[in-house]
Amino acid sequence: MAASLWALAAGCVPDAMPWDIPRIAAAAGFQSSGMWVDPKTTWDNTALVKTERALTDTGIELVDVEVIWLEDAPGVADRHKLIVDVALALKARNVLVVSRHPDYSAALQQFSALCRQAGDQLRVCLEFGEFTKIKSLQAAHEFVEAVNHPAAGILIDLMHLNRAGEGLPTLPDERFPYLQGCDFWQSSRNMVAGRYIEAAVDQRCCLGEGEIRSSDLKALKAFSGDVSLEIRSRALREAYPDPYERAQQIFERCADYRP
């Protein structure tokens, strides 16, 4: 069995280029990171080579590649297939998928197609949240059960779980290949639409510095699987505009909660 990962999520350094994230993570002390792929902006024909070089130079392993948004379109878009191909080429453990598709059946078909493309080399993980069409862990369970493919999994983000008013399931469980860890303020539980999105991308904080349920912190520390630290924080970005310094702060301030 592969060793569990303690990773820097790509969202911690949204100002970094995809191929720089492994270098930033390694310099901070992480053995893993996430990475984002956006074919509409930065991902050109040199991006894969630059990212492969960064992974080789640092020894970083990718916990995930993000993000595929299921959307109202016939079939799976080429850019979504590209993200899966990139995740496979870089030997990432997971690819992150979020649904905003208004047609539930069509979303299932798109997700199933991604699972078939991933095969047995990659987990395709659905992230649920108030800002998506799949808003709760229970709904995510129903979705992946309907997909019925061994590559299908669920990504639990502790902030989204809290917003949904649900508790952590019994862990470990094959349905949950990894968790996104963070701390946050309980005021976010009452937010909707744009206000919640703002809280999710700007108002998270390092573990133990917010109002997360103590039981979730204990469970995170005891978790034997992969953890991606999703510390999206405007305060950290403003205090530490250098992404290398910001990653170091996240690593040090969350260290007490590492399994």
N, C-alpha and C positions, 0 to 999 in steps of 0.2 A: 504494500500500500504506500502511495506517495505521501511524503511529509506534508503536514498542514501548512498553509501559507498565512502570513500576516502582511497584508498588502496596503499600499497607498492607492486609493481610488483615483481615477483620472479626474473626478470632480474636485479634488482638493487643489489641483493646479490647472484650472481652466485656461490660464494664460500661457501654458506651455504647449509646444508642438508635440504631436503624438510620440515621435521618436526620441524626444528629450525626457519623457516621463520616466522610463526605466533608469536613466542616469540620475535624475533627481531623487528617485526612490532609493537607489543604491547608496548615494552619497549620504542620505539621512539614516541609513541603517536597515532599511527594509530588504527583505529577500524577494519581494514580489511587488507588482504594481498592476493597475489596470491600464487601459489605453483606449482612446477614442478614434474613430474613423469617420470622416465626413467627406464623401466623394465630391460634394459640391464645393468644397473649399480647399483644404490642404492636401488631400490624398491624391497625389499624382503618381506617375510611373516610377519615381525614385523613392517614394515613401516607404515601400516595403523593404527595400535594400537598406535604407537608413535605419529602420527600426530593427531589422535583423542584426545589423552591426551593433546597435546599442545593447541588445539583449546578449549578444556574444561577449561584448566587452565587459558587461557588468555581472553576468550570471543571473540576472533577474528572470523570474518566471512570471508569465502573465496570468493573473487570476481571471481576467475577463477582457473582452473587447466589446465596446458599446458604440452606439446604441441602435438597434433596429426598431423603428416605429411601424407597427402594423397599421395600414391605412387603407382608405377607400380607393382601391385600384384593382384591376383584374390580375390575379396571380401575384407572384412575388416579384418585386421590382429588382432590376439588375443591380442597383446599389446595395440592396439587402443581401443578395447573393454574394456580392463582393465582400461585404463585411464578414460573412461566414467563411469565405475563402481565405481572407486575411487571418482570421482567428485560427483556422486550420494550419495555414502556412507557418504561423508564429507559435504553434503548439500551445495556444491559450487553453485554459481549462474550461472556460465558459464563454458564451456570447449572450449579451443582455438584450432582452426584447421587451418592449412596452406596447400595449395596444391602445390605439385611438380609433380603431375601425368601428364604424357605426353598425356594421352587420356582423353579428356574433358568429354565424356559420362561416362566413367568408374569412373572418379572423382565424377561426380554427383551421381552415384549409391552408391559409398562409403559414401559420405556425407549424403545421404538420409538414409542409414542404421544406421548411427550414430544418426541421428535425431529420428528415430524410437526407438532406444535403450534408448535415453534420455526421450522420452515421453513428459509429461508436467511438469517434475520436474527440467529441466535443459535446458538452451539455448546453442545451438551449434553454435559458432560464427566463421565465416570465416574471417581471417586476410588477407588483400591484401597487396602487396608490390612489389617493383621492382625485388626482388630476388625470387618471387614466380611465378607460372603460372597465377595467377590472379593479375594483376599489378595495377589496378585502382579501385576506388569506383564504377564507372560505370560498370566495368566488374564484380565486386562483386555483384552488384544489379542483373545483368542478371543471375548470377550463382544461387543465393538464390531464385530468382523468378522461375527458372527452377526446383529447388528442391521442392518448394511449400509445405513446412511443417511448422507448427506454431513454432517449436523449432528452426528453422533456423534463424540466425541473422548475422550481420556484425560487426566486431570490427574495429573501426576507430582508427588508430594510427596517431597522428598529423604529425609526421615526414614522414610517408609513404604517407599521403595525400598530403603533400607539394611536395614530390618527384614526385607524379603523376600529379602535376599542377592543382589540383582540389580544390574547395572551400568546406567548411563545409556545409552539407545539413541543412535544417531547423530542429531544435531540440526543444523538444524531439520527438522521433519517435520510435515506437515499433521495427522497424527493427534494431535499434542500442541500445542494452541493456547497453553497457558501452563504454567509450572512454579510450584510452591510452594517457596520457598527458606527455609532455616533451618539452624541448626547444632544439635547434640545430642550426647549421650554414647553411646558404643558399648555401654554396658551395656543400652541399650534394645533391642538386637538380640536379646537372650535373653528378653525379657519377653513374657508372653502375657496375653490377656484383660484384666481390669481394671488390672493393673499397667502394661501397655503403654498403655492409654487414658490413665491418669494421667500417664505420661511424655509422651504426645503433647499433652496439654492444659496441662501444668504445668511441664515440664522442658526445653523447647527454649531455645535461646539465640541471640544475634545471630551473624551470619556471622563465622567466624574465631575464635570464642570457645569452641568445643567441640571435638569429635573427628570431625567429618565428614571423609570421604575427600578428600584434597587434589585428586584428579582431578575430583571433583564440584564443588568450589569453582571450579576453573579452567573447567570446562564451563559453569557458571552464569554466570561473568563474560563468557564468550565468546558466550553464547546471544543470538540476535538477536530472540527472541520476548518475550512478556510474562512478567514475574516478579511473583508475589505473595508478599510476605514474611510467612510464617506463623510469627511469633515468639510462640508461646503460652508464657508464662513466669510462673509464680507469683512468682519472684524479682523480675522487673521490675514486676509488679503491686504487690508489697509495697513495693519501693523507690520506685516512682513511681505512687502511687495516682491521681494526676491523669492521665487518659488522654491529654491534650494533651502533658504532659511525657514520658509513656511513648513516644508516637509519635515525638517529637523524638529521644529516645534511640535508638530503632530506626533512624530515618533516618540519624542521624550515625554510629552504630556499624557500620552495614552499607554505608556509602557507598563504601568501597574496592572493593567487589565488584559495583558497578553496572556493567553492560556499557557 
